[in-house]
Amino acid sequence: MLDVFTGAVSMRRRLGPSYWDAAILARERGFGFDAVYSKDMNPPQDQGGLRVLNPFDRPPLS
């Protein structure tokens, strides 16, 4: 649990998300995920190696 806290604080300082968003991202990184789905973290973006994707975005029509 301490690794999530220290990871979140470090990510907050470097990248600027709120502490709670950074805690979610740090935990997901600890699980080895490469993407997080959220409509609230201003997707699409890259947060320290994790892609933030909006689950409600539609894929472009081809």
N, C-alpha and C positions, 0 to 999 in steps of 0.2 A: 504493500500500500504506500510505503514511503517513496518508492520509485515513481508511482503515479504523481504524487505531490511534487517531487523535485522535477520530474519531466514537464508537468504542467506549468510550474513557475518559470522554468527555462524557456518553454515555448511561448509563454505569455510575454516574456521580456523580448524575445527575438522577433516574433511574428505579430503580436498585438491582439490576438483574440481575447475574449473575456476569460477569466480564470476557469469558469465552468466549462466553456467550450474547449479550452486547452486541456482540461482534465479528461474530457471525453476523448480527445485526439491522442493524448498520451497513453491512455488505457488501450485504445484500439491499436496503436503502434506496438504496444507491449504484446498484444495477441498476434502480431504479425500481419495485420490487415493492411491493404494498400489503398482502400477507399472507405469513406464514411458517407452515408446518406443523410442529408439534413436540408431542410428548406430555410433554416434560420442562420446558417453560417455563411451566407452570401456565396452560394455556389455559382458557377464552377470555379474552383481555385485549388491551389496546392498549398497545404499547410505542413511544412516540414516533411515532405515526402508522402503525405496522405492526400489523396484527391478527395475533395468535398463535392458531392454530387447531389442535385435536387431530385428526389424520388418522383416528383410530379412533372418534371420536364419531359416533353414528348421528343422522341428522336426526329431529326429532320426528315421530311418527305423526299424521296429520291425520284 
